Amino acid sequence: MILKSTYNLTSIAIVISMAMLFCSCADNYKRVGDEAIKKIFPSGIAEDFTLTYTETDRENNEDGEYPSRIISVLKSPISNDFDHLSFPYRTFPEGLKVEFFDDKGMKSTVTADFGIIYSQTNLIDLRGNVVIKTDDGKMLESHQIYWDRKNDWIFTQEKFKYTNPEEGTVMDGEGMDFNRSFSFLHANRTYGIMSIKEKKDD
């Protein structure tokens, strides 16, 4: 009988000790790193987003009216607006397409899987299957490209492939900067230029 009572007291003591152990295991862990980052939500979300940039000619005015022309048109399935932040930006998580028009109305296009426009710096960050095509058939392909809208300058530090049908060449390299018309182009490192012209037999 004494043995049974001792066994019961021991069992009760173990249960109480375990309960006290679990109660003392409060989450006093101080969150650091990714866990400490506050979630940021957009101030607005637009579907089937289209943004048209225009330029007004203040010099050639007739009858007090200033003619304007379309410089570019940006289209995206979804646009997230973060302009309420101290460093405002806009993201395009499902990709985007931009059409550029020169003074003669010739069109060039840029497509990417993801894009960010930084409002204060006028810098556009394009990522994933970035392809730039000019009206004369020149094409640049890269994983990531930056476009400085203010200076109309494009650059990348990633690997690229540049195709020029006028010269019949394909150039692979890493790191490049150029203007939007490809009239000036500087490559940091190239892996070779391969002729793709076909010679006709006489």
Beta strands, then each sheet from edge to edge (+ up, - down):
strand 1: 44-56
strand 2: 68-81
strand 3: 89-92
strand 4: 96-101
strand 5: 107-112
strand 6: 114-118
strand 7: 123-133
strand 8: 139-148
strand 9: 153-164
strand 10: 169-179
strand 11: 185-195
sheet 1: 1+ 2- 3+ 6- 7+ 5- 4+
sheet 2: 1+ 2- 3+ 6- 7+ 8- 9+ 10- 11+
end
